[in-house]
Amino acid sequence: TLLGTIVDPLGLFESSPLVNSCDQDEKTVETTRKLVSLMSKELGEAEGESDLSDLNRDEVLELASILGRKVWDRRVALFRTGNRFAKKLLEVTANRLDAGDRIVRAGRAEAIDPPEKEMLREAIKEEIVIEAIEAEKKREETKMLREAIKDEIIIKAFEAEETRQPSRR
């Protein structure tokens, strides 16, 4: 797809378990559909008892105020639920990556010959090494500059001390 070409032009991630669906994904989608249909059914039955479209402006404001207070009162529980959701999402992602089940597809995977893939991997590795060396050089330069500044500060402090105290010799 065009989006796939833009996001992953070399096709490096197209076999990743993160971007390919599995049986668990299908079960999750089906369960979500069932929950949505059940909620729709329940809301449909509940709407017969109360219709919110007939509320006037004051009633809507009062309802919004009540709901706002309830959400505020339960903000800690909401925060915890969000944290549990994020934790579970990270666990599922980590498990899928640990499983390492990659799907080989025809198409772009064969478009790059194995020698070209290896050359591409080596070029990427070289680029990473070069960037690491440059970062280390910058760290060393920064360290040397800091030491030079410290030396300059010490020299200035010593000179200032000498000018304050005439020679005691």
N, C-alpha and C positions, 0 to 999 in steps of 0.2 A: 504494500500500500504506500501511498505518498507519505503519510505520517510516519510509517515505519522507516522509509528511506531517509526522512529528515532526522528522526530521532536516532537511528542506528544505521548510518549510511554504509558501513562495512559489514553489517550483519553479524557483528560479534556477539550480540545478546539474543539473537532470534531463537537459539536453542536453550536459552536459560529457563529454568523451572519457574522463575518469577513472571515471565511473560507468556507462558503456555498454560492452558487450563488442564486440570486433571479431574479425576472422579470426585475428589473432595470439593472442588469448585462447583461442579454440577449439583452436588448434594446441597451445598450452601445456597445456590441460586434457587433451587426447588423449595427448600425450607423457607427462604425469604418470601417467595411467592405465596406459599401457604399462609405464612404469618400476615402478609398484607391482605390477602383475601379474607382471613378470619377477622382482622381488625376492621376491614371495610364492612363486613357483615355485622359485627358488633356495633359499630358506629351508626350503621343504617337503622338498626333496631333502637338504639338510644336516641337517635334524632326524632323518632316518633314521639318521644316523651318531651323533648325540649328543642325548640327551634331558635337558634341564635340569630337568625336573620331578622327576627321581629323586634330585636332590642333597640331602644332609642339610644341617643348619644350618651346620656348620663349613665345608663345601665352598662353600656360598652366600656366606658371609662372606669366604672366601679369594678367590673369584671376584670379588666386589665390590671387594675390596682391589686386586686385580690390575688390574681395569678402571679403578678410580679413579687408580692410579698412571699408567696409560697415557694417560688423559685429561689428567692433570696434566703429564706429560712433553710432551704435544703441544698444550698450551694456547696457545702462540704461533701455531701453525698454525691452530688453531681460531679464534683471534681474527682472524687474517688472512682466513680464509674468511668469517667473519661480516662483516668490513669489505668484502670483495669483493661479497658478496651485497647488502649495504646500498647500495653504490655502484651496482651494476647495477640495483637496484630504483629508485633515484633517477633513473638515466639513462632507464630505460623510462618512468617517470612524466613526466619532462621532455619526452621525445620525443612522448609522447601529447598533452601539452598544447601543444607547438609545432605539431603537425599540425593542431590546431584543428578537426577534423572533428566538428561538432556535429550531433546528431540531433534533428530537430524531430518531436515527437509530438503527437498530438491529445490533448485533455484539458485538463490544467491550463494548458498554454501558451496556449490560446485563452480560458481562463477569465478571464484578465486582459487587458483591451483594451489595444491599443498606447498610447493616451494615458495610461491608468492605469500602464502599465509605465514610461513616460517620467516620469510624476510620481513614481513610486516611486524611480526612479534619481536624479532630481533631489533628492528628500528625503534619500536616502542620501548623496549628494554633499554636501548642505548640512550634514548631521549630521557628516560627516567634517571639513569645514571648521571647523565650530563647535568640535569636539573639538580640532583642531589649534590654533585660536586660544586656547582655554582652556589648553592645555598650554603654549603660548608665554607666556601671562600668568603661569602658575605658575612657569615658568623665570625670568622677569623678576623676580617677587616674591622668589624664592629668591636670585637674584643680588643684589638690593637688600638683602635681609636679611643676606646674607654680608658685603656691604660695610659695612653698619651695625655688624655685630659686629666686623669688623676695626677700624673707626674707634673703637669703644668700647674695644677692647683697647689700641689705641695711646694713647688718652686715659688709660686706667687706668695704663698703663706710664709715661707721662709724669708723671702725678700721683704715682705711687710713687717715681719718680726724684727729683722735687722734694722729697718728704717725707724722703727719705734724705739729701739734701744740702741743708743749710740755705742760705739765700740767700747767694750768693757776691758779691753786688753791693756 
